[in-house]
């Protein structure tokens, strides 16, 4: 049985650029959370991102920009938290800063 998006209830920690690409291509709707452990707003956003992972069909990915500096640079991430939304492998939206859960859920629903 293949893993359906509905089963993915927790954020996935991205290992590298290939891992990110694979996950974005495998799932219909993906939310990527670029964060850093030292970032206060990232910590504030974390419970929201976890709820979005648990309550929506989107697959949520976490990218530690310190661990994956090259990937963050390639993606043009200049401040954290940055959230990227993908639909069917294509980037659909990018938000910077702490976001309201309702806003995130609405974007995911619009992309689903």
QUIURPE-V565580 format. One record per helix or strand of 3 or more residues. SS is the DSSP state (hx for helix, st for strand). FROM is the first residue (numbers start at 1). TO is the last residue. Records with the same first field share a line. If there is no record, write none. Layout:
BEGIN
SS=FROM-TO + FROM-TO
END
This chain:
BEGIN
hx=5-7 + 17-26 + 40-55 + 69-74 + 101-111
st=29-35 + 59-64 + 82-87 + 90-96
END
